[in-house]
Amino acid sequence: MVWRRALLIACITPACASAVAAADGAAPQERGSMMLDALVVSATRSETSVMESPVSVSVMGEQEIKRTNAVSIADVLRDVPGVTIDESSLPGMKRIKIRGEEARRGAVLIDGQEITDHTSYGAPILVDPALIERIEVVRGPHSVLYGSKAISGVVNIITKKGGTKPLQGSAGASFMSATQGYGANALVQGTTDGWDYRLFVGRTEEGDRHTPDGDLPNSNSENKSISGYVAYRADGHKIALAVDRYELSSGSTTSPSTIGSAFSKFQLDMPTRDLQKVGVTYDLDKPSDWIAKLHADAYYQTIDRMFTQFVASGTAIPAASAYDYLHNDQDTQATKGFTAQVDWTPHKDHLLITGAQYLRDDLDKSMTRTGRSGVGLATAVSRYADMEGHTETISIYGEDTWKLPADFSAVLGARQYWINSALDSLQSNDAGYKMRSTSDSAPIFSATLLYAGIPDTVLRGGFSQGYVYPTLVQAFTGSYFGASSTTRPNPDLKPETSNNWEVGMRHGSGGLTVDTSLFRSTARNYIASLSCAVVGTSGGQCAVGNSTEGTYVNLDRAESTGVEMDARYHFAELGLTPYATGSWIRRKYFFRSASSGKTGIPTVSGRIGLRGERTLWDGATGYADLYMRGGSRADELSQSSAAAGTISLTQVRAWRTFNASFGADVGGYHLGLDLLNLTNLTYNTTPDESNQPGRSVVFNVRADF
């Protein structure tokens, strides 16, 4: 097979060669996120095994995704070490946080192409799990290969393509008792005479979330998706076209404790969060003895967003600062992206990856604030701002992998950025906005050393740099809402940079598989939003008399230290696998003379359980998974909306839930049942998540043909 020959050329260590053998028919060491022999592309932008990856990476295969019974990607990835979920009052718009970083600091890719998102909260992942072949999660900065948004990690979603037969497919449905919601999807795919094709449609609707303390008002959501793919293969060439459309709408829920103190009224809705994308890719395998692969891809993507917010001050707000506002925020973001890459094999012990990337985001944004403010709400308020801006990034990158003597391998990488960004047009009656432009150029580097001299074990140690350029919202547009006050942009923001150290070990022998890592990260010029009363008039576009507003600023630094682990042992004769996954992390922010370790990230979180699988009869397999999820206390200090410059403390107590999952694969049918939060605990995992469902069930059925 062409792909196998190309991969054998790219393999430079014994562990990678064994991975090829496993892919050719040998049984993998362990199913699920610990498949050490699984081949991944996100770790090096070229096929390599999990065992040989120079970075921390977890893989969720199609079978494991199916057995989670989840209707969102965020819930599929909830138990990956180092991952937490960010809802930020929008339960229908879950985002992924890696190693405590904000969601906007992680790169989200669909088939290797980035979903850019110029907001303060980051990109939600809208792909239906039924469309996914596997998910690769790289934990830790991977900016050398994937650019600015990969400072916390990379989530690469690989969708299903052509299948193995001329005509095949599936249809599935789910029911979620906690929201009285449902999901439905259908897939048709095939391959014939060099052609691959796929068509997918899916829909999910969820009502208000039921918790042990009652329903969360306005927490309903709806997600629709349609995706098409066609490709042609001949003589090592492959060209493919993909077209996707995702439509999301979500309500927003507010903790009842805030109504009456900080707010007398608070309702945020996101009626529109749609994404449309057209992408093409081209691959050529082994065009010469020195080149293993040529790759190029290009895409055009648009994102349409609309927020509406009704908000009024509560009893804790002084009469002079009282308000009652309606906010509308609508924008369209258009993205053009292009990547070209060459995988070189000038020597049997050498793999060199080189590439160039172009990315341009154009943002057309319109914001309005209407209502009344002041004593007795006597002053009418009417503000608007219509803006257009862009960010253009050109970068080149390279990563060089060498097999060294004595079972060592070295991986060296570098990337050079050239970025320009500007507010191109402005119409506003708000004096707080100004026309500005910014630019920067910067190199970053990475280096990793791997040692495979211990049987069935690979040790690694590495250093990597991260780089994040301010978003258009942070630098130029800001926002009228979130809480009561405007968050002003700051065109003088410096890019974030980080230095990161990591050591790790992977081991797989017999039934035991272990993957663990220890990391330390120091980020400089970390971008956050603070009250103008704290930063003063020198902060961004804060003005005299606007102490009730906020702005984006560079903190001095942010530091993180952590340990991640995924371990399990498979008793083949019993069909049982005890397992444990989890992380320990300490994170701290520094600004001027102050510092805080209360960042909203639990120190300890994870999952332990016992999974079993049995052959029920010929062609039928049953499985069961009994597990406990839990996390330690997670407190967060943040700016209070009650008074300018004051600090509020959000406390999330330690929690644990007991859960069970059962299922069966019978012929071409799959049945799954999850029993969640069996003790009906009231909890949320972090300050970024709303109260989680109480005792509930998820039922899933799927038929393959």
N, C-alpha and C positions, 0 to 999 in steps of 0.2 A: 504494500500500500504506500502511496506517495507520502501521506502525512507521517507514516511511521518512519520511513527512510529519512525524511527531513528532521524528525524529532531525534532519531538516533545520532544524526550529525550534531544537533544542538546539545545533546546530553554530554556533559563533561565530567560527571562523577558517577561512581557505581550506583549510588542511590537513585539517580535519575534514570540510569539504564534499567534498573529493576522496576521502575515505575512504568516504563514502556512495556516490559514483559507483562506486568499486571494488567495494563490496558489491553493487551493482546489476548487476554483470556484467563490469566491467573486471578484467583479470588483476592479482592482487596483485603487489607488488614482489618478494617473495621468500617461498617456502614455508618453514614451520617457525617457530622461535621468533623470527625476525626479520621477521615479517609486519607491516610498519609501517602498512599500511592496515587491519589487522584491527581489528574493533570489540571493545572490552573493557568490562566493567562494574566491575571491582574497583578501578580507578584512581580513579574519582570517584563510585561507586555509581550511575552513570548511563552510558548508552552513549557512549563516545568512542573515538577511534582511538588505537592505540599511539603514533603520531607526535605526537599532541596531549596525551598523558598528562603530567600535572604531576609524576609520580613515576616511578621506575625500575620497569618492568614487563616481564616476559617471558611469551610466549604459546606454549603447546604445543597445536597443533591435533590433530584426530582422526587425520589421516594420519601425522603425526610420532609420536604416541603408539603407533600400530599398528606403525610401523617400528622402534621401539626393542626390540620383542619382550619387554619387561619384564613381570614378573608382580607388581611392586609399584610404587606411585606414587613411592616414594623413589628407586627406580632410574630411573624416567622422568625425574625432576628432577635427577639426579646432576650433569649438566653445565651446569645453569643457573648463570651467574656469581654468585658470592657464596653458593652453597648447598653445604653439607656434610651428610653423613649421620651420624646418631647411632643406634648400636645398643645401647651400654652393656651389653654381654654378652648381649643378647637378639637374636640375628640375625633372628628372625621378627617383631620389633616395631620396625621402622625408623622413625625420626622425622626431621624436617627441621630443620636449623639454618640460619639466614640471617644473613650478615655476622658470624659468630662468636658470636652470641647463643645461649643455651640454647634447646632446642626448645620449652620451656614459654613462652618469650617471643614466640612467633609464633602468629598466629591461623590456624586451619585451618577453612575453611568448605566446606560442601557445599551448592551452589546458594544461596550467600549466607547460610546459617544456620550459626552457630558450633558447633564441637565443643569444649565446655569440658572441662577435665581437671585436677582438683585433685590433682596428684601433683607430685613433684619433677623428673620427667623429661619431661613433655609428652605430647601426644596422638599416638599412631601413626595413620597414614592407612591405613584398612582397605579403601577402595573398590577394586574390581577395575578395572584399566585398561581392560578391554573395555567397561565401562559408561560411559566418559567421552567427552564431546564435545570438551571442551578444558579446559586448566588455565591459570589466570592466577596468576603469582607476582609480587607487589609486594615489592620489596626496599627496606627502610628503614621507619622508623616511619610508621604510618598510623592512629594511635590516634584522630585526630579523627573519622574516619569509621567505624572498626571497633572501637573500644573498647580496653580495658586490655591484652588479650593481643597486640595488634598492634604492640608496641614494636620488634620486629625486622622485621616484614613480614607479609604475608598470602598464604596459599595458598588460592585459591578454585577448587574443583572443580565444574565444570558438567557435570551428567550428561545423557545422551541422553534425549530426551523422546518426542514422538509420531512423528517421521519425516515422510515425504512421501507415503506411500501408505496405503491402508486396512490392508494387511497386509505387513509386511516384518520382517526380523530377521537374525540371524547366529548362528553356532556356531563355537567355536574351541577349540584345544587347544595346549598348550605342553609341552616337555620340557627340563629343565635338568640337564645331565650332572654339574655340580659337586655337586649334592645328590641326584642320582637322583630328582628331584622332577618333578611334573607340575602343570599347571593346565588346567582345563576350564571352559567357560562357554557360556551360551545366552541369547539376547535375542530377544524378540518385541515389536514396537512397531507403531504405526499411527496414522493420523488419518483421520477420516471425519465429515461432518456437524457440524463444530465440536468434535468430541471428539478428544482425544489420549490415548494410553495406552502403557504400557510395562511389561514384566515381565522381570526379569533374575535368573538364578541363576549362581553361580560357586563354584568350589572350587579351592584350591591346597594341595598337600601337598609338603613338602620334608624330606629326611632330613638327616643330619649333613653339614656342609659339608666338602668335600675341598679341602685346600690343599697346596702343595708340601711342607709339613712334616708332612703326615698329616691325618687327619680331626679336625675340632673336635668333641669329645664333647658330647653333649646340646645340639646346635645345631639340632635339628629343629623344625619348626613346621607348623601347619595353619590355614588361613583359609577360612571359608565365608561366603557372602553371598547374600542374597535381597533384591530391591528391586522395589517396585511403584509405579506412577505413573498418575494419571488426571486429566485437565483438561477444562474446557469453555470455549469461546470464543464470544462473541456481541457484536456492536456495540461493539467496543473493550474489553469486559470479559473477564477471564480469571480463573477460579478453579481451583486445582489442589490435589490431595491426594497426598502421597508417604508411603510406609511402607517402612522399611529395617530390616534386621537383619544384623549382622555378628558372627561368632564367631571368635575368635582364641585359639590356644594356642601357647605357645612354650617351648622349653627355654632354658637359659642355659649359656653356655660360659665357662670361666675359663682364662686363660693358664697353661700347664703350669709356667711359671717361678715362679708364686706358690704352688703346692702344695709344701709342705715348708719354706717360709720364713714367709710371712705366714699361710698356712693349711695344715693337714694334711688338711682336708676342706672342700670348697665345692661346693654344688650348689643352684642356684636354678631353680625352675620357675614358669611362669605358665600353669597349666592352664586359666584362664578369664580372658578379656578380651573381654566381649561388649558390643555396643551395639545398642540398639533405639531407633527414632525414628519419630515421627509428626509430619508437618508440613503446614501448609496455607498457601497464598499467594493473594493477590488483587491483580490489576493492572487499572488503567483507563487507557487511552491517550487523551490529549488531551480531557479533559472540558470544557475551556474555552480561550479564546485565551491566558489567562495561566498555565494549568497544562498542562505537557507530559505528566505522568504522576502517578498515585496508586498507591502500593504499600503493602501490609500483609502481614506473615507472622507466623505463630505456630507453635511446635513444643514437643513434650514428648519428652525423651530420657532414657534410663537407661543407665548403664554399670555392669556387674558385673565386679569384678576379684578375683582370688585369686592370692596368691603363697605359695609354700612354699620354705623355705631350710634346708638342712643346712650348718652351718659349725662348724669347730673350729680352734683356734689351731695355728700351726706352730712351728717351732724358734726363730723370731726373737722369740717372745712370752715374757716372763719367766714363771716358774712361778707366781708369785702372781697373775698376770693370765690364766692359762690358762682356756679355756672349751671347751665342746662343746654347741651349742645347736640346737634345732629352732624355727624361726620360722614362724608362720602369720599372714598378713595378708589379710583379706577385707573388701571394702567395696562399697557400692552408692551411686552418685551419680545423683541425679535432677535434671534441669534443665528449667526452664520459661523460654521466651524469646518476646518479642514485639517487633516493629519496625513502625513506621509512618513513611512517607516521602512527601513531596510535592516534585516537581520543578517549579519555577516558571519561566516565561519572560515576565516583565513587559516585556521589550524585546528586539528582535532581536539585540542585542549582549550579552545578559545571561542567565545561567542561575544560578538559586538553588536549592540543595538543602537542605531542612530535614527533620529527623526526630527521633523519640524512640525510645528502646530500654529494655526492661525485661528483666532476667535474674536468675533465682534458682537457685542451686545448693544442694541439700541432700545432705549426706554422712553415711552410716551406716557406721561403721568399727569393726572388731573385730580386735585384735592379741593374740597370745600368744607368750610365750617360755618354753620348757621345756628342761631339760638340767642341766648341772653346771658349776661353775667353781672357781677357786682351786687351791692346791697339791694335786696328785694328783687334781684334779677332785672334791674331797671335799664341796663345798657344793652342795646341790640348789637349783635355780633354777626358780621358777614365777611368771611375771608375766602379767597380762592387763590390757587396757584396752578397754572398750566405750564408744564415743563417738558423738554425733550433733552435727552443726554445720551452719551455713548461711552463705552469702554472698548478699546481695541488692544489685543494682546498678540504679540508675535514671540515665539520661543523656539529654541532648538535644544535638543537633549541627546544624551548618549549614556549608555551603560555597558560596561566592559566586564565580562566574567572570564576568569582564568582558573584552570585547574593547576594547582601548585604541587610540589613534591610533598610526600608524607601525608596524603589524604586531606590537604588543605585546599580551599578554593577562595578566591577573592573577587568581590563585586564592587566596582567603582563606578560612580555616576555623577553627572553634572548637567545643569540646565541653565540657560541664559534667557532672561526675560527682557522684552522691550514693550512698555505699556504706555498708552496715552488715554486720557479720559477727560471729558468735558461736559458742561451743561451748555447745550447748543442753542436753546431758545428758552425764553421765560416771559410769561405774561401773568402778573400777579398784583393784587392790591396789598400784599404783605411785604413790608420793608425788610423782613428778615431774610429774603432770598437775594442772591447775587450771582451774576454770570462769572464762572471761573473755569479754569482748565488745569489739569495736573498731568505729570508724566514721570516715569521712572525706568531705570534699567538696573538689573541685578543678577548676579550669578548665585547659584546654590549648589551644594555638593553632598554626596553620600558615599559611605564606604562600609562594607561588611566583610567579615572573615568567617568562613564556615570550616568546621572540622568534622570529617566523617570516619575517623580512625577507630572509633568505638563501635563494636558490632551493633547493628540495628539502631544506631543513635547518630544524630547530627547536632552539633553544638554551633551556636552562632553568636557573634557580637558585632555591633555596628553603631555607626554614627550617621545621622541624617539632618539636613536643614530644611526648614519649612519657610514658606513665604506666602503672605496673603495681602493682596492689594485691596484698599477700601472699595466697597460696593457703591453703586450710584446713589442708593438711598443714604448711605453714611456720608458721602462726600458732597452731594449736591441737592437732593430732594427732601430728605428728612421725612417726617410724618406728623400729621395733625392728631393722630389718636393712638391708642394703646391704653393709656390712662386718661386723665383730663387734659394734660398739657401737651403742647407741641414739643416734638423732639427735633431740634435744629440740626441741619447738616454741618459738616466741618471739612471744607476743602483743604485744610492744612494738615489733615491726618497723615501720619507716616504709615507705610506698610508694616504689617506685623512680620516679625522674623522669629524663628525658633531654632534652638540647638537641642538635639535629642539623642540620647544614648539608650541602647537596648542590648541585653544579653538574653539568650533563650536556649531551650533544649527540646528536641523532639525525639521520642523513642517509640519503637514499635516492634515487639517480639512476642511470639506466642499469642496469648489473648490480651496482652497489656499494651495500651497506647497512651502516651502522655505528651502533651504540648504545653509548655510553660514559658513565660517571658517576664523579665524584670525591666522596667523602663523608667527613665528620668527625662523630663522635658522642661526647658526654660524658654519662655516666649517673651520677647521684648516688644514694646509699643503695642501691647494688646488692646484691641479696640472694644470699648464698652460705652454705654450711655449713662451719663450722670446728670444730676440737677445743675442748672446754671448757678444756683446759690452756692454750690460746692466748688465748681471750677472757676467761677467769676467771669468777667467780661472777656478774659483772654481765651476762653474756651470756645472754639468754633465760631458760630454766629450768635452767641449769647450777647444780649444788649443790656444796657443800663435799664433797670426797671422790669426786666423780664426774668426775675429770679424764680418765678413759678414754672418756667420752661426747663427743658433739658437739652442736652447736646451730646454728640459723639466725641469721645476723647481717647487719647492713647494713655492707657495705664503704664506704669513703669515696667511691670513684668507680671507674668503668671507662671507659677511653678507647679509641676505635677510629678508625683512619684507613685509607681504602682506595680502590682504583680497580677498576672492573669494566668489561669490554669484551666485545662480541659483534660480530664483523665477518666479512663474506664478500663474495665477488665471483662473480657467475654469468655464465659464458661460454655464452650461449644457443646459439650455433652448434655448440658442442661438447657441450653438456649436462653440463658440469662446474662444480662449485662448491667452490673452496678456502675454508676457513673457520677461524676461531680464536675460542674463547671462553675467558674466564678472569678471575681476580681477583688483586689484590695487597692484602694486609690486614695491618696491625699493630695488635695489641690489648694493653692493659695494665691490670692491676688495682692499686688502691692501698688499703692498710689500715693505719691508724695510721702508724707510721714506715716501713713496708715497702712495696715495690712489686714487681711481677713482670710481665715480658712473655712468660713461658712459660705460655701459656693453652691450648695444645693445638690452635691453629689454624695451618695451614701459611701461610707468608708468600705463597707463589705457588702457584696451582693452576689447572688448566684442561685444555682439549682442543683439538688442532689436527687437521685432516683434509682429505680430498678426497672429495667426494660426487659421484657421477655417476648420471644417469638417462637411459634410452633407451627409445624405442618399439620393442618386439621385433617385433610384427606388429599388425594391426588388433585393438584391444581388449586388448592385452597390453603392460605396461610393466615393465621391469626396472631395478633400481637396485643400486648398490654404494657402500659407505662405508668407506674405509680411514683409521684415525685412531689417534692416540696420546693417552692420558690421562697426567697426571703431577701431582706435587705436591712442594713443598720439605719440608724437615725440619719436624716439628711436635712440640715438647717441651712437657710440662705438669708444673708443680709442683702437688702436692696433698698433703692430709693422709695420712699413712701409717697403715695398720692395724697395723703392727708394734709401734709404741710411741706412747703418747699424746703429742701435740704435735709429733712429728717430721714432717719433710717428705720426701716421696719425689718422684723425678723419673722420669716416663715419657717415653721417647724413641721417636719414630717417624722413621725415616730417610726421606730423599728417595726417590721412586719414580717409575717410568714404565712403562706397559704399552702393548703394541702389539696392535691389535684390528682386526677386519674384520667388516662386516655386508653381507649380500647378501639380495636378495628379488625377488619378482615379484608383480604384480597381473595376474591373467589372468581376464578376465570378472568373475565374482563371487567369485573365489578369491584369497586372499593366502597366499604362502609366504615365510617369513623364516628366516634362519640367521645367528646371531652366532658368531664365533670369537673368544674372549676370552682375554686374557693369553697371547699366543702364545709368549712366551719363558719361561712358567712361573715368573714372579717371585714370591718370597715378600714380601708387603707388606701393610700396612694404611694407610689414608689419613690417619687421625687416631687419637689415643688412645681415641676413642669408638667406633671400629670394630674388630671382631675381624679376625683374619687373613682376607684375601680369597681367593676361589677361585683355584686354579691354572689351567693350561690347560684350557679347557672349552668346551662348545658349548651354545647355546640354540636350539631349533627351534620354530617357531610356524606353525600352519596355521589359516586361518579361511575360512569360506564365508558369503557374504551372499546373501540371497534377497529 
